[in-house]
Amino acid sequence: MTRRPQRGLVWLEPGGDPQAFPEAEHALDEPAGLLAAGGDLRPERLLAAYPRGIFPWYSPGQPILWWCPDPREVLFPAEFRRSRSLAKRERNAGFEVRYDTAFGEVIDACAAPRHIDGGGTWITTEMREAYTALHALGYAHSIETWHADQLVGGFYGLWLGDVFFGESMFSREPDASKVALSALVRRSTALGLQLIDCQMPSRHLSSLGSRAIPRSEFLRLIDSAGAFRQNPRSF
């Protein structure tokens, strides 16, 4: 069951059909990419959303807001820019990259207030619980940078088919999140990863080789990369 509170925006009923998302082309022009509101963060709904190019993003006190922006920021592994300084940090800084050993710590670090974001966070308690549930099911994963046995950076996201849908990243030491991303890119061929979804543009990611592509192309790519395959993966 759905209802439309305003033209072009669908309201999703909590506990309703998890597949009940509108088509991506119905997303609003303003706010750009907003497609639907409401619903819930059950695993079934999230696993229906991401293969359709849809993700939740909202602030505390707001309803759940679902987005499918056009254009879409992506990183093709072959286009990753590994600078000389980053390569040197990987070799000499004593970093170790681990996978799925501290998912809860990674999402908590990503949720911590940041000065550059005005001190707030968009990763609510509800979202933490939802992605932790997906991690337990084998769909959400963390890529972690460790230094002297301390977690110093990393990111988390969903691995569906041959696509990694990145959610958020953090660094406690210079380049720590870049090292984690670089490690995933290095393993992309062995893992079969064709694409890393970055959702929205940022200077940080564009410096590493991400770029914007039309939403229609993004949806075609994730479909051909098997994002609808609901098979848990492991590193």
Sequence and secondary structure as in RCSB ss.txt:
>XXXX:A:sequence
MTRRPQRGLVWLEPGGDPQAFPEAEHALDEPAGLLAAGGDLRPERLLAAYPRGIFPWYSPGQPILWWCPDPREVL
FPAEFRRSRSLAKRERNAGFEVRYDTAFGEVIDACAAPRHIDGGGTWITTEMREAYTALHALGYAHSIETWHADQ
LVGGFYGLWLGDVFFGESMFSREPDASKVALSALVRRSTALGLQLIDCQMPSRHLSSLGSRAIPRSEFLRLIDSA
GAFRQNPRSF
>XXXX:A:secstr
 EEEEETTEEEE TTS TT    GGG  TTTTTEEEEE    HHHHHHHGGGT EE   TTS  EEE  SSEEEE
 GGG    HHHHHHHHHS EEEEESS HHHHHHHHHS  GGGTT  S  HHHHHHHHHHHHTTSEEEEEEEETTE
EEEEEEEEEETTEEEEEEEEESSTTHHHHHHHHHHHTHHHHT  EEEEES  HHHHTTT EEE HHHHHHHHHHT
TTT       
